[in-house]
Amino acid sequence: NPTKKIINIKINQQLYSDCFIEIINTQGKIIYNTNISQNNKQIDLSSFVKGLYFIKIQNNSIIKTEKLIIN
């Protein structure tokens, strides 16, 4: 982080079956979401506008939110 085009997410194999990813802009709008069906996920961000976002990864027991800068 920061990134220009692609982010790679690796999830602990015991947790990924129930994981969900959201990318949220600074206004709180969800602009991308997906379920994870494997422990590695690649997301193409090349169509996103440059700026600050938040990426939220959650499953039934854990929620993790991090800043994501696209430049």
Secondary structure, DSSP 8 states (H G I E B T S, - for coil): --BSSEEEEE--TTTGGG-EEEEEETTS-EEEEEE-SSSEEEEE-TTS-SEEEEEEEE-SS-EEEEEEEE-
